[in-house]
């Protein structure tokens, strides 16, 4: 698996973890409202879609052209370690 794909998958997983962190609070609010309970499946689908979209955006941002654009603003990532391990 390429480092760019790994980063995209990690971003999607991080987004999913962030959504999972707020699920208990969301479940408490939904339990108190019948209208929100009806919308709960849509909220879950939206959360999964957000995680997938975050992965796609991360993959696009890993493209060389986009990386050069980010470098112009000092936001690019440099791959100092080709093995992908932090030093």
Secondary structure per residue as TSV (DSSP state, phi and psi in degrees):
chain	resnum	aa	ss	phi	psi
A	1	X	-	360.0	136.4
A	2	X	-	-75.3	154.5
A	3	X	H	-58.6	-34.8
A	4	X	H	-64.8	-41.9
A	5	X	H	-68.1	-38.3
A	6	X	H	-60.3	-43.1
A	7	X	H	-63.9	-40.5
A	8	X	H	-63.6	-42.5
A	9	X	H	-66.0	-41.4
A	10	X	H	-62.2	-39.9
A	11	X	H	-63.9	-43.5
A	12	X	H	-61.9	-42.2
A	13	X	H	-66.3	-38.5
A	14	X	H	-63.8	-41.2
A	15	X	H	-64.9	-42.4
A	16	X	H	-63.3	-39.1
A	17	X	H	-64.4	-39.5
A	18	X	H	-64.8	-40.9
A	19	X	H	-65.6	-41.8
A	20	X	H	-62.9	-29.9
A	21	X	H	-66.9	-30.0
A	22	X	H	-94.9	-3.7
A	23	X	H	-60.7	-41.0
A	24	X	H	-59.4	-41.8
A	25	X	H	-66.4	-41.3
A	26	X	H	-63.3	-40.6
A	27	X	H	-63.5	-37.5
A	28	X	H	-65.1	-40.9
A	29	X	H	-68.4	-42.0
A	30	X	H	-65.2	-36.5
A	31	X	H	-63.8	-27.0
A	32	X	T	-87.1	-5.3
A	33	X	-	-136.4	124.4
A	34	X	H	-66.9	-37.2
A	35	X	H	-64.9	-42.1
A	36	X	H	-69.9	-33.6
A	37	X	H	-62.4	-34.9
A	38	X	H	-68.8	-27.6
A	39	X	H	-90.3	-5.0
A	40	X	H	-56.2	-44.6
A	41	X	H	-60.1	-35.2
A	42	X	H	-68.0	-36.3
A	43	X	H	-66.3	-40.1
A	44	X	H	-65.1	-43.6
A	45	X	H	-62.4	-38.1
A	46	X	H	-66.1	-38.2
A	47	X	H	-65.4	-43.0
A	48	X	H	-66.5	-39.5
A	49	X	H	-63.9	-39.7
A	50	X	H	-62.8	-41.0
A	51	X	H	-65.1	-42.8
A	52	X	H	-64.4	-42.2
A	53	X	H	-64.0	-38.5
A	54	X	H	-62.4	-39.2
A	55	X	H	-64.7	-41.4
A	56	X	H	-65.9	-43.9
A	57	X	H	-62.9	-40.7
A	58	X	H	-62.5	-38.4
A	59	X	H	-67.6	-40.7
A	60	X	H	-64.4	-41.6
A	61	X	H	-67.8	-17.4
A	62	X	T	-84.1	-6.2
A	63	X	S	-65.2	143.2
A	64	X	H	-55.3	-40.4
A	65	X	H	-64.7	-42.5
A	66	X	H	-69.6	-36.6
A	67	X	H	-62.7	-41.0
A	68	X	H	-63.5	-39.6
A	69	X	H	-62.0	-44.9
A	70	X	H	-65.1	-36.0
A	71	X	H	-59.9	-35.0
A	72	X	H	-59.5	-32.0
A	73	X	T	-98.5	6.2
A	74	X	T	75.0	21.3
A	75	X	-	-111.0	3.7
A	76	X	-	-74.8	160.9
A	77	X	-	-105.8	139.6
A	78	X	-	-109.9	136.7
A	79	X	-	-93.8	81.5
A	80	X	S	-71.0	-30.9
A	81	X	-	-111.6	105.1
A	82	X	T	-62.5	-18.1
A	83	X	T	-78.2	-10.4
A	84	X	-	81.1	14.0
A	85	X	-	-102.3	141.0
A	86	X	-	-72.2	146.5
A	87	X	-	-97.9	360.0
